[in-house]
Amino acid sequence: MLMTVTTTHRPATDLGYLLVKHPDRMQSFDVPTGTAHVFYPEATEQRCTAALLLDVDPARLAAGGPRRGRRTAAMPESFTLGQYVNDRPYAASSLLAAALAKVFRSALRGESRDRPELPGTALPLTIRVPVLRCRGGAALAERLFSPLGWTVTARPIPLDERYPQWGDSRYVDLTLTGTLRVADALNHLYVLLPVLDDAKHYWIAPDELDKLIRAGEGWLAGHPERRLITRRYLAHRRVLARRAEDRLAEARAAELRLADAGPGADADPGADEDAGLPAAVRPRPLAATRRAAVLTALAEAGATRVLDLGCGGGALLTELLAQPRFTEIVGTDVSARALELAARRLRLDRLPARQQQRVRLWQSALTYRDDRLRGYDAAVLMEVVEHLDPPRLPALAEAVFGHARPATVLVTTPNVEYNVRYEGLAAGALRHPDHRFEWTRAEFADWAGRVAAAYGYRVGFRPVGQVDPDVGPPTQLAVFTRDDAGPDSTGPNGAGAGGAR
């Protein structure tokens, strides 16, 4: 099976730096199902083509066999001879995606040791897969690749050109043209070739979900065919597909928050929410007031090791870093893009070594348990919960209050009653286009009280921003304190709540 990547970028041989494969040499790589070869049919300054040829060994493919009693696409037929007589050596499928991941590992990550600036450049590309197994036909290939910026030409291959009345086969001749980063192009292929194949040749382990999320960073969460992609990529395993959907939905919410902030904006959800307020009631930006309230609550709790969960572009992290009392600061977000912005805002690469050691940025989902988050003094969820679909709130509560169990948890969220004070905000409208809900003070108190009771916390409430006598403050803050938290208490890792692990 064959795939080619062509560019007319000048000089076109820069493609070799991006793929980390020299145009003057043919290279071969052993893969579980055979041998992958990389070579360049043409390599001039005007035009360069790299080819990936996968030579499948039918005996090795059959030896992979089904595991745990499950039939896999390595043995697509029910009869014994089907292990050796099938289309797998000839038609591009999940086999080619697996070879691509091994052979072009650095290119998929967007790394080039010799030309580190080059992976960030979008190049004119033409990718051709002359025989692609495509369950869903040319129309599905169009639906999957077009939203990603590709011009798609998918020509159905007839069963037999001598007998057109037999119709088309299950295969297409696929050509993609567009101007994209090579890393993005390869990640699109890594995910979508198995989706079009819809018959993965290997056992789907839980880590396949993480591979999908990594490869889909920046494009899968907003793809109109996201559900189909996740279901097929994960071989129709419902539990994994549902987990992928949850994580991608959370990633999409983070992407929308960043997009709404705009270039160079605060990247703090709701940073521009003061714009709709009358001038007389906005003496200080609400985002700054909110951060000040959080810092005050953290100081009162005596916290030194702090988690900023859903940190976004790092507005709160910057202020935490400015205060020496916070000896360990961790920002988490499901969006890698948000973490990049946070690192840039903090100027992590320019900080003295001692300061760098105080800060960590981790990619993590709010609704899944993460052992790295256990044992901290405090966790902050600042303008985060309202970006989750209500059915996911129990999962967030379990992950934060049940599993991570910091001594103190701070949660801020808009007070929907205050929305009547926003000029131009229609009745019933929410403050941010990605908010899934906004609570009244009573609704927030009810949710917080139930969570506190379920997980062994006490909870108190504070207003944030100027309090209106009729509708209350614009933002509400809940301070959760774990019942067993105290100077002599022991955290989940066996260390004192304020001590080192």
C-alpha positions as CSV (number, residue, x, y, z in Angstrom):
1,M,0.0,0.0,0.0
2,L,1.2,3.4,-0.9
3,M,0.9,7.1,0.2
4,T,2.7,10.1,-1.3
5,V,3.2,13.6,0.1
6,T,4.2,16.3,-2.4
7,T,5.1,20.0,-1.9
8,T,6.0,22.9,-4.2
9,H,7.3,25.0,-1.3
10,R,10.6,26.6,-2.1
11,P,13.0,24.9,-1.5
12,A,10.8,21.9,-1.8
13,T,13.4,19.6,-0.3
14,D,12.6,21.2,3.1
15,L,10.1,18.4,3.2
16,G,13.0,16.1,4.2
17,Y,13.6,18.2,7.3
18,L,10.0,18.0,8.3
19,L,9.7,14.2,7.8
20,V,13.2,13.7,9.3
21,K,14.0,11.5,6.3
22,H,16.8,12.4,3.9
23,P,15.7,12.7,0.2
24,D,18.9,11.1,-1.1
25,R,18.4,7.8,0.8
26,M,15.8,5.0,0.8
27,Q,15.1,3.9,4.4
28,S,13.3,0.8,5.6
29,F,11.6,0.2,9.0
30,D,10.4,-3.0,10.6
31,V,6.7,-2.7,11.7
32,P,4.5,-5.4,13.3
33,T,2.8,-6.2,10.0
34,G,5.7,-6.1,7.6
35,T,8.2,-3.5,6.4
36,A,7.7,0.2,5.7
37,H,9.9,1.9,3.1
38,V,10.4,5.7,2.7
39,F,11.8,7.1,-0.5
40,Y,11.6,10.2,-2.7
41,P,10.6,9.7,-6.3
42,E,11.4,13.4,-7.0
43,A,13.4,15.9,-4.9
44,T,14.2,19.2,-6.5
45,E,14.0,22.8,-5.2
46,Q,10.8,23.2,-7.2
47,R,9.0,20.0,-6.3
48,C,9.5,17.2,-3.8
49,T,7.6,14.0,-3.2
50,A,8.0,11.6,-0.3
51,A,6.5,8.1,-0.6
52,L,5.6,5.7,2.2
53,L,5.3,2.2,0.9
54,L,4.1,-0.5,3.3
55,D,5.0,-4.1,2.3
56,V,2.6,-6.3,4.4
57,D,3.7,-9.8,5.3
58,P,0.5,-11.9,5.3
59,A,2.0,-14.5,7.6
60,R,3.1,-11.9,10.1
61,L,-0.3,-10.2,9.8
62,A,-2.1,-13.5,10.5
63,A,0.2,-14.3,13.4
64,G,-1.1,-11.2,15.1
65,G,-4.5,-12.9,15.2
66,P,-7.4,-12.1,17.5
67,R,-6.8,-11.7,21.2
68,R,-9.1,-12.3,24.2
69,G,-11.5,-14.2,22.0
70,R,-12.3,-11.2,19.8
71,R,-12.0,-11.4,16.0
72,T,-10.0,-8.4,14.6
73,A,-9.5,-7.0,11.1
74,A,-6.2,-8.9,11.0
75,M,-8.4,-11.9,10.2
76,P,-11.3,-10.2,8.3
77,E,-12.8,-13.5,7.1
78,S,-14.4,-16.2,9.1
79,F,-12.6,-19.0,7.2
80,T,-9.0,-20.0,7.8
81,L,-7.8,-19.1,4.3
82,G,-9.1,-15.6,4.9
83,Q,-6.1,-15.0,7.1
84,Y,-4.0,-15.0,3.9
85,V,-6.5,-14.1,1.1
86,N,-7.7,-10.6,1.8
87,D,-7.2,-6.9,0.8
88,R,-4.9,-5.9,3.7
89,P,-1.6,-6.0,1.8
90,Y,-2.9,-3.9,-1.1
91,A,-5.4,-1.3,0.2
92,A,-4.5,1.6,2.5
93,S,-6.1,1.1,5.9
94,S,-5.4,1.2,9.6
95,L,-2.2,-0.7,8.8
96,L,-0.8,2.3,6.9
97,A,-1.8,4.6,9.8
98,A,0.1,2.5,12.3
99,A,3.2,2.5,10.0
100,L,2.9,6.2,9.6
101,A,2.9,6.7,13.3
102,K,6.1,4.7,13.7
103,V,8.0,6.0,10.7
104,F,7.1,9.7,11.0
105,R,6.9,10.0,14.8
106,S,8.9,13.3,15.0
107,A,6.9,14.8,12.1
108,L,3.6,14.0,13.8
109,R,4.8,15.8,16.9
110,G,5.8,18.8,14.8
111,E,9.5,18.5,15.6
112,S,12.5,19.1,13.5
113,R,15.9,19.1,15.2
114,D,17.8,20.7,12.3
115,R,15.1,23.3,11.3
116,P,13.1,23.9,14.5
117,E,11.2,26.9,13.0
118,L,10.0,24.9,9.9
119,P,7.2,22.7,11.5
120,G,5.2,25.8,12.2
121,T,5.0,26.8,8.6
122,A,2.0,25.9,6.4
123,L,3.1,24.4,3.1
124,P,1.3,23.7,-0.2
125,L,0.7,20.0,0.0
126,T,-0.7,17.3,-2.2
127,I,-1.3,13.9,-0.6
128,R,-2.4,10.9,-2.6
129,V,-3.5,7.4,-1.5
130,P,-4.2,5.6,-4.7
131,V,-6.1,2.7,-3.2
132,L,-7.9,3.4,0.0
133,R,-10.4,1.1,1.7
134,C,-13.3,3.4,2.3
135,R,-16.4,2.2,4.1
136,G,-18.8,5.0,3.2
137,G,-17.4,5.8,-0.2
138,A,-16.1,9.0,-1.7
139,A,-18.8,11.1,0.0
140,L,-17.6,10.1,3.4
141,A,-14.0,11.0,2.5
142,E,-15.2,14.4,1.5
143,R,-17.1,14.9,4.7
144,L,-14.1,13.9,6.8
145,F,-11.3,15.9,5.1
146,S,-13.1,19.0,3.7
147,P,-13.7,20.6,7.1
148,L,-10.0,20.4,7.8
149,G,-9.1,22.7,4.9
150,W,-8.4,20.1,2.3
151,T,-9.7,20.1,-1.3
152,V,-10.8,16.5,-1.7
153,T,-10.8,14.4,-4.9
154,A,-12.0,10.9,-4.1
155,R,-12.5,8.8,-7.2
156,P,-14.4,5.5,-6.7
157,I,-12.5,2.6,-8.1
158,P,-14.7,0.3,-10.2
159,L,-14.9,-3.4,-9.4
160,D,-13.7,-4.2,-12.9
161,E,-13.2,-1.6,-15.5
162,R,-14.1,-4.1,-18.2
163,Y,-17.6,-4.5,-16.6
164,P,-18.8,-1.1,-15.5
165,Q,-22.3,-2.5,-14.9
166,W,-20.8,-4.2,-11.8
167,G,-20.5,-0.8,-10.1
168,D,-17.9,0.6,-7.8
169,S,-15.8,-1.3,-5.3
170,R,-15.3,-0.4,-1.6
171,Y,-12.0,1.5,-2.6
172,V,-11.3,5.0,-3.6
173,D,-8.3,6.8,-5.2
174,L,-7.9,9.8,-2.7
175,T,-6.1,13.0,-3.4
176,L,-5.9,15.9,-0.9
177,T,-4.6,19.3,-1.7
178,G,-4.3,22.2,0.7
179,T,-1.9,24.5,2.5
180,L,-1.3,23.1,6.0
181,R,1.4,22.3,8.4
182,V,2.9,18.9,7.7
183,A,2.3,17.8,11.3
184,D,-1.4,18.6,10.9
185,A,-1.7,16.8,7.6
186,L,-0.1,13.6,9.1
187,N,-2.3,13.7,12.2
188,H,-5.4,14.0,10.0
189,L,-4.3,10.9,8.1
190,Y,-3.3,9.0,11.3
191,V,-6.8,9.4,12.7
192,L,-8.9,9.3,9.5
193,L,-7.4,6.4,7.6
194,P,-8.6,3.9,10.3
195,V,-12.0,5.7,10.4
196,L,-12.5,5.2,6.6
197,D,-11.2,1.7,6.9
198,D,-13.5,1.0,9.9
199,A,-11.8,-2.3,10.6
200,K,-8.8,-1.8,12.9
201,H,-6.3,-4.5,12.7
202,Y,-5.2,-4.5,16.3
203,W,-6.8,-4.8,19.7
204,I,-8.2,-1.5,21.0
205,A,-6.6,-0.8,24.4
206,P,-7.7,2.1,26.6
207,D,-4.6,4.1,25.7
208,E,-6.0,4.4,22.1
209,L,-8.3,7.1,23.6
210,D,-5.2,9.1,24.6
211,K,-3.7,8.6,21.2
212,L,-6.9,9.9,19.6
213,I,-7.0,13.0,21.8
214,R,-3.3,13.8,21.1
215,A,-3.6,13.4,17.3
216,G,-6.9,15.3,17.2
217,E,-5.6,18.3,19.2
218,G,-6.9,21.5,17.7
219,W,-9.2,20.0,15.1
220,L,-11.2,17.0,16.2
221,A,-13.1,18.6,19.0
222,G,-14.8,21.0,16.5
223,H,-15.2,18.6,13.6
224,P,-18.8,18.2,12.4
225,E,-18.3,14.4,12.2
226,R,-16.7,14.1,15.6
227,R,-19.0,11.4,16.9
228,L,-18.5,9.2,13.8
229,I,-14.8,9.6,14.0
230,T,-14.5,8.7,17.7
231,R,-16.8,5.7,17.3
232,R,-15.0,4.2,14.3
233,Y,-11.5,5.1,15.5
234,L,-12.2,3.3,18.8
235,A,-13.7,0.3,16.9
236,H,-17.2,1.0,18.2
237,R,-16.3,0.3,21.8
238,R,-19.0,2.3,23.5
239,V,-17.3,3.0,26.8
240,L,-14.2,4.4,25.2
241,A,-16.2,6.4,22.6
242,R,-18.3,8.0,25.4
243,R,-15.1,8.9,27.3
244,A,-13.6,10.4,24.2
245,E,-16.8,12.4,23.6
246,D,-16.6,13.8,27.1
247,R,-13.0,14.9,26.8
248,L,-13.5,16.3,23.3
249,A,-16.5,18.3,24.4
250,E,-14.4,19.7,27.3
251,A,-11.6,20.5,24.9
252,R,-14.1,22.3,22.5
253,A,-15.3,24.4,25.4
254,A,-11.7,25.4,26.2
255,E,-11.1,26.3,22.5
256,L,-14.2,28.5,22.4
257,R,-13.2,30.3,25.5
258,L,-9.8,31.1,24.0
259,A,-11.3,32.1,20.7
260,D,-13.7,34.4,22.4
261,A,-10.9,36.1,24.3
262,G,-9.2,37.0,21.0
263,P,-5.5,37.7,20.3
264,G,-3.7,39.1,23.2
265,A,-6.8,39.1,25.4
266,D,-6.9,38.2,29.1
267,A,-7.8,34.6,28.2
268,D,-9.7,34.5,31.5
269,P,-13.3,33.4,30.9
270,G,-15.5,36.5,31.2
271,A,-12.6,38.9,31.2
272,D,-14.6,41.3,29.0
273,E,-17.9,40.9,30.8
274,D,-17.7,44.4,32.2
275,A,-18.4,45.8,28.8
276,G,-22.1,45.4,29.2
277,L,-22.4,47.1,32.6
278,P,-23.2,50.7,33.2
279,A,-20.1,52.8,33.8
280,A,-21.2,53.7,37.3
281,V,-21.0,50.0,38.5
282,R,-17.7,49.0,37.0
283,P,-15.1,50.7,39.1
284,R,-12.7,47.8,38.7
285,P,-12.6,45.0,36.1
286,L,-14.6,42.0,37.4
287,A,-11.9,39.6,36.2
288,A,-9.3,41.3,38.4
289,T,-11.8,41.5,41.3
290,R,-12.4,37.8,41.0
291,R,-8.7,36.9,41.0
292,A,-8.2,39.1,44.1
293,A,-11.0,37.3,45.9
294,V,-9.5,33.9,45.1
295,L,-6.0,35.0,46.3
296,T,-7.5,36.3,49.5
297,A,-9.3,33.0,50.2
298,L,-6.2,31.0,49.4
299,A,-4.2,33.1,51.9
300,E,-6.8,32.7,54.6
301,A,-6.7,28.9,54.0
302,G,-2.9,28.9,54.5
303,A,-2.5,27.2,51.1
304,T,1.0,27.0,49.7
305,R,0.6,24.2,47.1
306,V,-2.2,25.2,44.7
307,L,-4.0,23.7,41.7
308,D,-5.6,26.0,39.1
309,L,-8.0,23.6,37.3
310,G,-9.1,24.8,33.9
311,C,-6.3,27.5,34.0
312,G,-6.9,28.7,30.4
313,G,-4.4,31.3,29.3
314,G,-2.8,31.6,32.8
315,A,-4.3,34.9,34.2
316,L,-4.5,33.5,37.7
317,L,-1.3,31.6,37.5
318,T,0.6,34.8,36.8
319,E,-0.7,36.3,40.1
320,L,0.0,33.1,42.0
321,L,3.6,33.1,40.8
322,A,4.0,36.8,41.9
323,Q,3.4,35.8,45.5
324,P,6.2,33.9,47.2
325,R,3.8,32.2,49.7
326,F,2.8,29.8,46.9
327,T,5.6,27.3,46.7
328,E,4.1,24.9,44.2
329,I,1.7,26.0,41.5
330,V,0.0,23.7,39.0
331,G,-2.1,24.8,36.1
332,T,-4.2,22.2,34.3
333,D,-6.3,22.5,31.1
334,V,-7.7,20.0,28.6
335,S,-6.5,22.3,25.8
336,A,-2.9,22.1,24.8
337,R,-3.3,25.5,23.1
338,A,-4.4,27.0,26.4
339,L,-1.3,25.6,28.2
340,E,0.9,27.1,25.4
341,L,-0.7,30.5,26.0
342,A,-0.2,30.1,29.7
343,A,3.5,29.2,29.3
344,R,3.9,32.2,27.1
345,R,2.1,34.5,29.5
346,L,4.3,33.3,32.4
347,R,7.4,33.5,30.2
348,L,8.4,30.1,31.6
349,D,11.4,29.8,29.3
350,R,12.8,33.1,30.7
351,L,12.2,32.6,34.4
352,P,15.1,31.9,36.7
353,A,15.5,28.2,37.5
354,R,14.1,28.6,41.0
355,Q,11.0,30.2,39.7
356,Q,10.5,27.6,37.0
357,Q,10.5,24.9,39.6
358,R,7.5,26.4,41.3
359,V,5.3,26.1,38.3
360,R,4.0,23.1,36.3
361,L,1.5,22.9,33.5
362,W,-0.3,19.7,32.9
363,Q,-2.9,18.6,30.3
364,S,-5.7,17.0,32.2
365,A,-9.5,16.7,31.9
366,L,-11.7,18.0,34.8
367,T,-14.1,15.1,34.7
368,Y,-11.6,12.2,35.0
369,R,-9.5,11.1,37.9
370,D,-5.9,12.2,37.7
371,D,-3.5,10.8,40.4
372,R,-1.1,13.7,39.9
373,L,-3.6,16.1,41.4
374,R,-3.9,14.3,44.8
375,G,-2.4,15.8,48.0
376,Y,-2.5,19.5,47.3
377,D,-3.6,22.3,49.7
378,A,-6.1,23.9,47.5
379,A,-7.7,23.7,44.1
380,V,-9.3,26.6,42.2
381,L,-12.1,26.3,39.6
382,M,-12.5,29.9,38.5
383,E,-15.4,30.4,36.0
384,V,-15.1,26.8,34.9
385,V,-18.2,24.7,36.0
386,E,-20.6,26.7,33.8
387,H,-18.7,25.5,30.7
388,L,-19.6,21.9,31.4
389,D,-22.8,20.2,30.4
390,P,-24.9,19.6,33.6
391,P,-24.8,15.8,33.3
392,R,-20.9,16.0,33.6
393,L,-21.0,17.9,36.9
394,P,-21.2,14.7,39.0
395,A,-18.0,13.4,37.2
396,L,-16.3,16.7,38.0
397,A,-17.3,16.5,41.7
398,E,-16.0,12.9,41.9
399,A,-12.7,13.8,40.2
400,V,-12.0,16.9,42.3
401,F,-13.7,16.4,45.7
402,G,-13.7,12.6,45.7
403,H,-10.4,11.7,44.2
404,A,-8.0,14.7,44.3
405,R,-9.4,15.8,47.7
406,P,-7.5,19.1,48.3
407,A,-8.0,20.6,51.8
408,T,-9.7,23.6,50.2
409,V,-11.6,24.0,47.0
410,L,-12.6,27.4,45.6
411,V,-15.3,27.6,42.9
412,T,-16.4,30.9,41.3
413,T,-19.3,31.1,38.8
414,P,-21.6,33.9,37.4
415,N,-24.7,34.9,39.3
416,V,-27.4,34.7,36.7
417,E,-29.7,37.0,38.7
418,Y,-27.2,39.8,38.0
419,N,-27.6,39.5,34.3
420,V,-30.4,42.0,34.2
421,R,-27.8,44.7,34.9
422,Y,-26.0,44.0,31.6
423,E,-27.1,46.5,28.9
424,G,-27.9,44.7,25.6
425,L,-28.1,41.2,27.1
426,A,-31.4,39.7,26.1
427,A,-33.7,38.3,28.7
428,G,-32.7,34.7,29.4
429,A,-29.4,35.0,27.6
430,L,-26.1,33.9,29.2
431,R,-22.9,36.0,29.5
432,H,-20.7,33.8,27.3
433,P,-21.7,31.8,24.2
434,D,-20.1,28.6,25.6
435,H,-21.9,28.7,29.0
436,R,-24.0,25.7,29.4
437,F,-25.9,27.2,32.3
438,E,-25.7,30.0,34.9
439,W,-27.0,29.5,38.4
440,T,-29.0,31.7,40.7
441,R,-27.6,32.1,44.2
442,A,-30.0,29.5,45.5
443,E,-29.1,27.1,42.8
444,F,-25.4,27.5,43.4
445,A,-25.9,27.0,47.1
446,D,-28.0,23.9,46.5
447,W,-25.3,22.3,44.3
448,A,-22.5,23.3,46.6
449,G,-24.3,22.0,49.6
450,R,-25.0,18.6,48.0
451,V,-21.3,18.2,46.9
452,A,-20.0,19.2,50.3
453,A,-22.3,16.7,52.1
454,A,-21.4,13.9,49.7
455,Y,-17.6,14.3,50.0
456,G,-17.0,15.4,53.5
457,Y,-16.6,19.2,53.1
458,R,-18.0,22.3,54.7
459,V,-19.0,25.2,52.4
460,G,-19.4,28.9,52.8
461,F,-20.2,31.6,50.3
462,R,-18.8,35.1,49.4
463,P,-19.9,37.8,47.0
464,V,-17.4,38.9,44.3
465,G,-17.8,42.3,42.8
466,Q,-20.1,45.2,43.7
467,V,-23.3,43.8,45.4
468,D,-26.6,45.0,44.0
469,P,-29.2,45.2,46.8
470,D,-31.8,43.5,44.6
471,V,-29.9,40.9,42.6
472,G,-26.7,40.4,44.5
473,P,-23.1,40.3,43.2
474,P,-22.1,39.6,39.6
475,T,-20.0,36.6,40.6
476,Q,-20.4,34.1,43.5
477,L,-17.6,32.3,45.3
478,A,-17.9,29.1,47.2
479,V,-15.2,28.1,49.7
480,F,-15.1,24.3,50.4
481,T,-13.1,23.1,53.4
482,R,-12.5,19.4,53.9
483,D,-13.9,18.3,57.3
484,D,-10.6,16.6,58.3
485,A,-8.4,19.4,57.0
486,G,-6.2,21.0,59.7
487,P,-2.7,21.4,60.8
488,D,-2.4,17.8,62.0
489,S,-4.5,16.2,59.3
490,T,-3.2,13.7,56.9
491,G,-3.8,14.0,53.1
492,P,-4.5,11.2,50.7
493,N,-0.8,10.6,50.0
494,G,0.1,10.3,53.7
495,A,1.6,13.8,54.0
496,G,0.1,16.7,56.0
497,A,-2.3,18.8,54.1
498,G,0.2,21.6,53.8
499,G,3.3,19.5,53.6
500,A,5.4,18.1,50.8
501,R,4.6,14.7,49.3
